[in-house]
């Protein structure tokens, strides 16, 4: 950052990882191996990218900020196993990367962390392990248990897909500029492969949590996904009361509910 006129873009939520001590934690949680093909979203200054490139077969490094290209090219000079891709990760066809990534390891930009993780669950079927740096609030949401305030649609979708394998708080001092929120590394490993049914399950789960103050039956009816009567019938089949709220159901119950309403 001292050699280049780099001004972090606040609109992009740029907080560059600069503490290399965190890299060993990432390497351990991601269980990196020499045959791995890794997707990194938010290459930033290339600190994590260099670390990954020295330990895996190939890194697909995605960065939305074109102004960082000169720095990344210099920082990654000699790393022939890094493929830089510039663009918005939420709009790029990441599922068409070749060879397909088997792991997603990234210091995710705050603004896209939740939707990117959610889309990767079925959009990147080859990914078997995630190790992502996200703000602490998002990290808590990914691993939240039913009944709590943090438990929501992304909690259900992630936990239906994968099992948590690691969680590590990261201090604000590890970034430049220093963010105003705490961060954490979350690692999880795939345990369910999705087919076409994921879109339907995702739609139902998001609709269930769309109106948190409403009962589950009312929320799905307001989301035009089912009638209240249909949901109440399905809830009875689950052994649940008709006035239950979405946050009371465990992930597998949400999946069963989606099947009953299909």
Secondary structure as GFF3:
##gff-version 3
##sequence-region A 1 262
A	DSSP	beta_strand	16	17	.	.	.	ID=ss1
A	DSSP	alpha_helix	21	30	.	.	.	ID=ss2
A	DSSP	beta_strand	37	41	.	.	.	ID=ss3
A	DSSP	alpha_helix	47	53	.	.	.	ID=ss4
A	DSSP	beta_strand	58	63	.	.	.	ID=ss5
A	DSSP	three_ten_helix	66	68	.	.	.	ID=ss6
A	DSSP	alpha_helix	69	75	.	.	.	ID=ss7
A	DSSP	beta_strand	82	86	.	.	.	ID=ss8
A	DSSP	three_ten_helix	94	96	.	.	.	ID=ss9
A	DSSP	beta_strand	103	107	.	.	.	ID=ss10
A	DSSP	three_ten_helix	110	112	.	.	.	ID=ss11
A	DSSP	alpha_helix	113	123	.	.	.	ID=ss12
A	DSSP	beta_strand	129	135	.	.	.	ID=ss13
A	DSSP	alpha_helix	136	143	.	.	.	ID=ss14
A	DSSP	alpha_helix	153	161	.	.	.	ID=ss15
A	DSSP	beta_strand	162	170	.	.	.	ID=ss16
A	DSSP	three_ten_helix	172	174	.	.	.	ID=ss17
A	DSSP	beta_strand	175	176	.	.	.	ID=ss18
A	DSSP	beta_strand	183	190	.	.	.	ID=ss19
A	DSSP	alpha_helix	197	208	.	.	.	ID=ss20
A	DSSP	alpha_helix	216	222	.	.	.	ID=ss21
A	DSSP	alpha_helix	228	237	.	.	.	ID=ss22
A	DSSP	three_ten_helix	246	248	.	.	.	ID=ss23
A	DSSP	alpha_helix	251	261	.	.	.	ID=ss24
###
